[in-house]
């Protein structure tokens, strides 16, 4: 079963929370090329789909921004679970894939 993000990113940063854009299975990672392909492979491997690659990347970049503001990976994962139908394992995988692909300087925070 593919799980979907159900909330929109708009104002999430201003509100201090993490609301994630709608995600479905319209696009597959195999159709993507470039630096983001590993990110899409990683999230699809745990059953996370997306409507658009752009929305998925924006959500990943939001994870990085929240980490830069001092939020813990655990708190970000809890926000994802609270604002989507993803499991805690999928939320953890999304945070990890985001860090690995877009802000590896925060890899130490994942320990």
C-alpha positions as CSV (number, residue, x, y, z in Angstrom):
1,X,0.0,0.0,0.0
2,X,1.3,3.5,-0.9
3,X,0.8,6.0,1.8
4,X,0.3,9.7,1.0
5,X,1.1,13.0,2.6
6,X,-2.2,14.7,3.1
7,X,-1.6,18.3,4.1
8,X,-0.2,21.2,2.2
9,X,3.2,22.9,2.9
10,X,1.7,26.4,2.8
11,X,2.5,28.3,6.1
12,X,4.0,25.3,7.8
13,X,7.2,27.1,8.5
14,X,5.5,30.2,9.7
15,X,3.3,28.1,12.0
16,X,6.4,26.3,13.2
17,X,5.0,22.9,12.3
18,X,5.5,20.5,9.5
19,X,2.5,20.0,7.1
20,X,3.5,18.1,4.1
21,X,2.2,18.5,0.5
22,X,-0.1,16.0,-1.1
23,X,1.7,13.0,-2.4
24,X,0.6,10.1,-4.6
25,X,2.0,7.7,-7.1
26,X,1.6,9.7,-10.3
27,X,5.4,9.8,-11.0
28,X,8.0,7.0,-10.4
29,X,11.6,7.4,-9.4
30,X,12.6,5.5,-12.4
31,X,11.4,8.4,-14.5
32,X,13.6,10.8,-12.7
33,X,17.3,11.5,-13.3
34,X,19.9,13.6,-11.7
35,X,20.9,14.2,-8.1
36,X,17.4,13.5,-6.7
37,X,17.0,10.0,-8.0
38,X,18.4,8.4,-4.8
39,X,16.0,10.4,-2.7
40,X,13.0,9.1,-4.7
41,X,14.4,5.6,-4.7
42,X,14.7,5.8,-0.9
43,X,11.1,7.1,-0.2
44,X,9.5,4.7,-2.8
45,X,11.3,1.8,-1.2
46,X,9.2,2.3,2.0
47,X,6.0,2.9,0.2
48,X,5.9,6.7,0.0
49,X,4.5,8.0,-3.3
50,X,4.1,11.6,-4.5
51,X,2.0,13.6,-7.0
52,X,5.0,15.6,-8.2
53,X,8.7,15.4,-7.7
54,X,8.7,19.1,-6.9
55,X,6.4,18.7,-4.0
56,X,8.4,15.8,-2.6
57,X,11.6,17.8,-2.9
58,X,10.0,20.8,-1.2
59,X,9.0,18.6,1.7
60,X,12.5,17.2,1.9
61,X,14.0,20.7,1.9
62,X,11.5,21.7,4.6
63,X,12.9,18.9,6.7
64,X,16.3,20.4,6.3
65,X,15.1,23.9,7.2
66,X,13.4,22.6,10.3
67,X,16.7,20.8,11.3
68,X,18.6,24.1,10.7
69,X,16.1,25.8,13.1
70,X,17.0,23.3,15.8
71,X,14.1,20.9,15.5
72,X,15.1,17.3,16.3
73,X,14.6,14.5,13.7
74,X,12.2,12.8,16.1
75,X,10.0,15.9,16.4
76,X,10.0,16.3,12.7
77,X,9.0,12.6,12.3
78,X,6.2,13.1,14.8
79,X,4.9,16.1,12.8
80,X,5.0,14.0,9.6
81,X,3.0,11.2,11.3
82,X,0.5,13.8,12.7
83,X,0.0,15.4,9.3
84,X,-0.1,12.4,7.0
85,X,-1.1,8.8,6.8
86,X,2.5,7.7,7.0
87,X,3.7,5.3,9.6
88,X,6.4,6.3,12.1
89,X,8.8,4.1,10.1
90,X,8.0,5.8,6.9
91,X,8.3,9.2,8.5
92,X,11.7,8.2,9.8
93,X,12.7,7.0,6.4
94,X,11.5,10.3,4.8
95,X,13.6,12.4,7.3
96,X,16.6,10.2,6.7
97,X,16.3,10.3,2.9
98,X,15.8,14.1,3.1
99,X,19.0,14.5,5.2
100,X,21.0,12.1,3.0
101,X,20.0,13.8,-0.2
102,X,19.6,17.5,0.7
103,X,21.4,18.3,3.9
104,X,24.0,15.7,4.8
105,X,25.5,18.1,7.3
106,X,22.7,17.1,9.7
107,X,23.5,13.3,9.3
108,X,24.9,13.3,12.9
109,X,21.5,14.4,14.2
110,X,20.0,11.2,12.9
111,X,22.0,9.0,15.4
